[in-house]
């Protein structure tokens, strides 16, 4: 019998601290950095974001999101036999954020690991979990995107520090005899590593290089709009579907203009696109599961609908997953 993998529960977590654009404008002005709410909204669509509190880490946000997802799926900790965390902002060098999360959830024994594909991380993690369920290695998995990007921002660079926020989103993915994930398509091209990166590391007890985010915005935009369309069309072909079969597009929440461009290329109206970038900013690997949970909980996404999830991020990485919810 063919084994499929279906999402049976979703959850999310945003830090309590919310910064509107004006809050950030005033904070930056104290450092002599000029920007405005109008400038940020026009170029990105972002109006607010959430920042983690001191002492609040990716695993903490992930734990809250996972508990919500497990409650929605009616899954007990003892039933979870795989945890994959997509993150670029782990709690520490090692052990993995997934291992720390496992302990916080009162789970032990099952395999756990992190996936590092930046903003494409959740799509990568979901694809890996699907494969492990299909080959019998797991039956009920937690797949999580969790980030505290506020810790790696350069607040002297107004072109990047206004873009990102913190948060976590999670799903329970479990074995099923009915179709869930229909197809996935993953890619990467390391020649573009320099256009979006954090070029620092720990060496000899010191930080070597620059530990803050660097981005060539124009280069990222140009590459993103092309590869997102390619990945979307690839999963549709693999699944034997067309654009008209898509009920909801849930893209990585990086920039409203990229999302609008992708929707146009797929001939989808914006009312079929889940948009949270205005309130969350870019939460990297957390953005897709955060948006998914928001749309599930407000009733837009219903069982039986077809969802297209897609992300693009540093690496350069990109990919898409098509699924029946």
N, C-alpha and C positions, 0 to 999 in steps of 0.2 A: 504494500500500500504506500502510495506517495505521501510524504510528510510535508505539510505546508507550515508557514509561520504567520500568525496573525497578531496584531496589536489588540490587546484586551483591556488596557488601562493606560491613562496618561496622567501626568502630574507636572507641576512647575513650582518654582520658587523665585521670588524677586527680593533682594535685600530691602529692608525697611526704608533706608535713606534714598529719597527720590530727589533728583536735581533737575529742575526745569532748565531750559536754555538760559533764561534770565539769571537763575542761580549761578550757572557756570560762567556766564558773561561777567557777573559781579566778582566772582572768585578770581577769574583771569585778570580783570582790571587791576586788582591789587598787586599783580605781578607785572603790570605794564603791558599786558597782552590785550590787544583790541579785537573784538569780534562783536556780533550782534545776533539776536534771535532771528532776525530776518535773513541774515547771511547763512546761518546754519540750516534753517527750514528750506530756503530756496535751493541749496545745493544738495541736501541730503534727505529732507522730509522728516528729520528728527526734531522732536519738541521736548523730550525728556529722556532720562535714563536713571538707572538705579546703581548705587555704589555700595559695595560691601563695607560693613563696619570693621574697625580694627579688631583683629582676632577672629574674623569670620572668613572662612576659606572655601574653596571649591567643594570639598567633601561635605561641608556643612549645608551648603545650598543644595547639593545633590541629594543628601539624606532627606531633606524636606520634600523635594520633588518625588523621590522614590516612594516615600510613604504614601503620598497622594495617589501615585500610579498603582501601587499595590492595593490600596483601599478600593480604587475604582475597578480593579481586576479581581477583587476578592482573593488575592494571593497572600499566603502566609510566608513569613521569612524562611521557614523550613522547606518551602517548595521551590525557592529560587536556587537554580543550579548553574547560573552563569551571570557575571556582572561585567559589563564593558562600559568604561567611562571615556568619552571623547573630551579632551581638554588640552589646552596649550598653556594653562596656568595651574599646574599641579600644586598641591600643598607643599611638597618638598621634592628634592631630586629623586629619592626613593625612600620608602616603598611607594608603589603606585597609589594614586588617589583612589582607585578602585578598591585596593586593599583596606585603606582607611575607611572608606564608605562601607565596605562589607562589615567591618567591626561595629560601626555606628548603627547599623541596621540589625545587629544581633544575628548575623549569618556567619557560618563558618564551613570550610571544607570544599566549597565549589571553586572552580577556576575564576580568577578575576584579573583584569588587566586594563591598561589605558591605551587609547588610540590617539595618535597625534597627527591630525591632518588639518589643524586649525579650523577654519570656518566650514570646511567640508567634513569635519570629524564625525558628526552625527550620522550622516549618510554612509560614511565608511563603516562606522560601528554597527549600524543597522544591517548592513550587508554581511558583515562578518557573523553577527549573531544569527541571521537567517541561514547562513551556510552551516553553522554548527548545529542548529536545530534540524535542518534537513538531513544532515548526516548522522543524526542520533546522538551527538555529543552533549546535547542539552535539550530540555523540554520547556523550561520556563526561565526566561532571561530578563534581567534589567538592563536596558540600554539608555545611557544617560549622556547628556551634554551639559557641562558645568564650567563656568568661567568667572574669574575675577580680573578682568582686563584692566580695571582701574589701577592695578598694581604695576602695570608695565607701560603706562602712558607717560609721554613727555609733555608736561603741562606748560612748556614754553613753545610748543608747536601747535598752533591753533587749528591747523589743517587735519590733525589726527586726534587730538585730545577730546574734541567735541563729538566724536563719532561713536565711541564705545561705551558699553555698560556691562554690568555684572548680572548673572542669573543662572538658573539651571532648569532643564526640562528633562523628563524621563518618560519611558514607556515600558510596560510589561509586554514582552513578545513571547508568545507561547505556541507550542506545537498544536496543529489542528488538522482535521481531515478535509477542511474547506480552504479554498484559495485565499491567501492574505497578500503577502509580497509577490508581485507579479514579475518584476524584472528590476535589475539594477545595472548601473553603468558607471564605473570609476576610472579616473585618469589622474595623472600627475606629470609635470614637466619641470624638472629641477633647474633648467636653464633660466627660469624666471624667479629664482629664489630671492634675488636682490630687490624686487619691486615691492615686496611685503615681507618684513622679517623683524626679528628682535636679535640683533647681531652681538649678543653677549653670552657669557657662560661663567661658571664658577671654576676657578683655577687656583690652587694653592691657598685656599681659604679667602680668596679675594675675587671680586667681579672683574672679569677680563672682557674688554670690549664695552659696547653700549647696551645696557639691559632694558632699553625702552624701544617701543614700536616705531618702525620706520616704514613709510609707504610712499610710493609714487602713484598718486591717486589717478592720474590720467591713464597711465599704463595698465593699472588694475582694471579700471572701467572698460577700457578698450578690449582687453583680453576676456573679461568676465562675460560681457554680453554675447560674445561669440561662442564660448565653450558651453555656456548654460543652454543655449539653443541646441547645440550638438548633442549634449547629454540627454536633454528632454526628448529629442526625436529618436535617439538610440533606444531608450527604454520603451517608447511607444512601439517601435518596430519589433523589439524583442518580445513584447507582450501581445503583439497583433492588435494593437489599439491605434486610435487616431486622436487628434486634439479634441474632437467633439465628445470623446469618452471621459474627458477630465472634468470631474465635478469641482475640484479645488486644487489650485496651485499654491503650495506652501514653500516659498523660496527662502533661502538665507536672507535675513533682514539686514542688508548692508547699506543700501542706498535706494530710495524710492525710484530714482531714475533707472537704475539697473533692473528693478522689478517691473517697471512699466515697459521697458524695452523688451524684456523676455515675454511678457504677456502679449505684446503686439505681435511678436514673431510667431507665437503659438496661436494667434487669433483668439485670444481669451479676453473677455472684458475684465476690467479691474474688480468688478464685484464678484468675480470668481477667484480672486487672489486674496489670501489671508495676509493682512498687513498689520504688523505690530511695531515696526521700526520707529514710528512716531513717538511711542511711549517707552520703548525699551532701548533704543539705539541699537548698535551692532553688538550682540552678545556672543559672537563667534559660534562655537560649536553648540551653544545653548539656544541659538535663535530659532532653529527649525522646531525642536520639540516644545519650546515655549509658545510659539505661534500655534502649533498643533493643539496643545492643551487649551489655549485660550478659545480656539474655535470649537473645540469639542464641548467645553463647559458652557459656552454661550448658546449652544444649540445649532450653530451653523453646520457643523459636520455631523452627519448622521450615519448609522450603520448601513453598509451596503454601497456607500459612495466610493468613487475612485479618486485617489489623491496622488498628486505628483509632488514629491519632495526633491529639492535640488539645492546644492551648495557649491560655493567656490571660495577658495582661500589660499593663504600663503603656502608655498611649496614649489611651484604653484599646483594646487590640487583642485579637482572638481569632480562632480558626480551627481547622479540622480537615482531615485527609487520610485517606482510606480507600485501602488498597493491598493487593494480593496480593504476598506476600513470595516 
